Amino acid sequence: MTERTDFAKARSLAFRYLTYRDRSQAEMTSYLAKKGIPENVAEETVRYLRDLDYINDDRFALNWGTCRVKNKHLGKHRLHRELLAKGIPRDKVLRTLQAVYSHVDELQLARSCAEKKMRQYANLDAETQGRRIAQFLQRKGFSGQIIFKILNS
C-alpha cells in the first residue's frame, strides 16, 4: 500500500474509534499501532486529528475525570492513576484533578460511598465492617487521611 492509502485507512479507523467516546492522544496512537498502521502514518493521523480538535488531551482528561467522579465516585488517587494509564501527561493530570475536585467535596463523596457499603455489611461485627470499608475506600482511590476521618465518624 502507498502512504496515501495508509493515511486514508488510518483516518477511517481513527474516526470510527472516536465515535464511541473521546480518546486521548496515546490511546489513539496505541489503537492505530494495534491495527497495523505504520508509525509515521499513525503520527501524521494523530497530528491531523489534533489540528482538527478531534483529539484534545485537556478536554479528554476533564471529561473523563468529571464522568468518573460523578458516576463511579472515585477518589483523587484512583483518578490520578487512571489518567496516567490513559497516557495523559502528569502536568495535565494535576490540573485536571484540581479542576474536578474544586467542585467536589472528596470527604463527602467518600462518606456517601461508605454509608452505602455499611448497609451491605450490616450483619458483620464492627471491626470487620471497618476493615472492609477501609479497603473499599482505598480501592476507590481515597487517601488514608480521608479513610481515617470516615472510620472515626
C-alpha positions in Angstrom: 0.0 0.0 0.0 1.1 3.5 -0.6 1.4 6.1 2.2 -1.6 7.9 0.9 -3.9 4.8 1.2 -2.4 4.1 4.6 -3.3 7.6 5.7 -6.8 7.2 4.4 -7.2 3.9 6.1 -5.8 5.3 9.4 -8.2 8.3 9.3 -11.1 5.9 8.7 -10.1 3.7 11.6 -9.5 6.8 13.8 -12.9 8.3 13.1 -14.6 5.0 13.8 -12.7 4.7 17.1 -13.7 8.3 18.1 -17.4 7.6 17.5 -17.7 5.6 20.8 -16.1 8.2 23.1 -13.4 10.9 23.2 -9.9 9.5 23.2 -6.5 10.6 24.4 -3.6 11.0 22.0 -1.9 8.0 23.5 -5.0 5.8 23.2 -5.3 6.7 19.5 -1.6 6.1 18.8 -1.8 2.7 20.5 -5.1 1.8 18.7 -3.6 2.6 15.3 -0.5 0.6 16.1 -2.6 -2.4 17.0 -4.4 -2.1 13.7 -1.1 -2.4 11.8 -0.8 1.2 10.8 2.9 2.3 10.3 4.2 4.5 13.0 4.8 7.5 10.7 1.3 7.3 9.3 -0.1 7.0 12.8 1.8 10.1 14.0 0.5 12.0 11.0 -3.0 10.9 11.6 -2.9 11.9 15.3 -1.5 15.3 14.3 -4.3 15.7 11.7 -6.9 14.8 14.4 -5.3 17.1 16.9 -5.3 20.0 14.4 -9.0 19.5 13.8 -9.6 19.3 17.6 -10.9 15.8 17.4 -8.2 14.8 19.9 -7.6 17.1 22.8 -5.9 15.7 25.9 -7.0 18.6 28.1 -10.7 18.1 27.2 -10.4 14.3 27.3 -8.9 14.4 30.8 -11.5 16.8 32.2 -14.4 14.9 30.7 -13.1 11.5 31.8 -12.4 12.8 35.3 -15.7 14.5 35.7 -17.6 11.5 34.5 -15.7 9.0 36.7 -16.2 11.1 39.8 -19.9 11.7 39.1 -20.7 8.1 38.1 -18.1 5.9 39.9 -17.4 8.2 42.9 -13.7 7.9 42.6 -11.1 9.5 44.9 -8.1 11.5 43.7 -5.6 8.7 43.8 -7.6 6.4 41.6 -8.4 9.1 39.1 -4.8 10.1 39.0 -3.7 6.5 38.2 -6.4 6.2 35.5 -5.5 9.3 33.7 -1.8 8.4 33.7 -2.8 5.0 32.3 -4.7 6.8 29.5 -1.4 8.5 28.5 -2.2 11.9 29.9 0.9 13.8 30.9 1.5 14.3 34.6 1.1 18.1 34.5 -2.3 17.9 32.7 -3.4 15.2 35.2 -2.6 17.5 38.1 -4.5 20.4 36.5 -7.5 18.1 35.8 -7.6 16.8 39.4 -7.6 20.4 40.7 -10.4 21.3 38.3 -12.6 18.3 39.0 -12.2 18.2 42.8 -12.7 22.0 43.1 -16.4 21.3 42.6 -16.5 18.1 44.7 -16.1 17.6 48.4 -13.9 14.4 48.5 -14.7 13.7 52.1 -18.5 13.8 51.5 -18.0 11.6 48.4 -16.2 9.0 50.5 -18.8 9.3 53.2 -21.6 8.5 50.8 -19.7 5.5 49.4 -19.1 4.2 53.0 -22.7 4.7 54.0 -23.9 2.7 51.0 -21.4 -0.1 51.9 -22.4 -0.1 55.5 -25.8 -1.4 54.6 -24.2 -4.3 52.8 -22.0 -5.1 55.8 -24.7 -4.6 58.5 -24.6 -8.2 59.7 -20.8 -8.1 60.3 -19.1 -7.1 63.6 -17.8 -3.5 63.8 -14.1 -4.4 63.4 -14.8 -6.4 60.2 -17.0 -3.6 58.9 -14.3 -1.0 59.5 -11.7 -3.1 57.8 -13.8 -3.8 54.7 -15.0 -0.3 54.4 -11.4 1.0 54.6 -10.3 -1.5 51.9 -13.2 -0.5 49.7 -12.5 3.2 50.1 -8.8 2.6 49.3 -9.7 0.7 46.1 -11.9 3.7 45.2 -8.8 5.9 45.5 -9.4 7.9 48.6 -6.4 8.9 50.8 -5.6 7.4 54.1 -6.4 10.6 55.8 -10.0 10.7 54.4 -10.5 7.0 55.2 -9.3 7.6 58.8 -11.8 10.5 59.1 -14.7 8.3 57.8 -13.9 5.4 60.1 -13.7 7.7 63.1 -17.0 9.4 62.4 
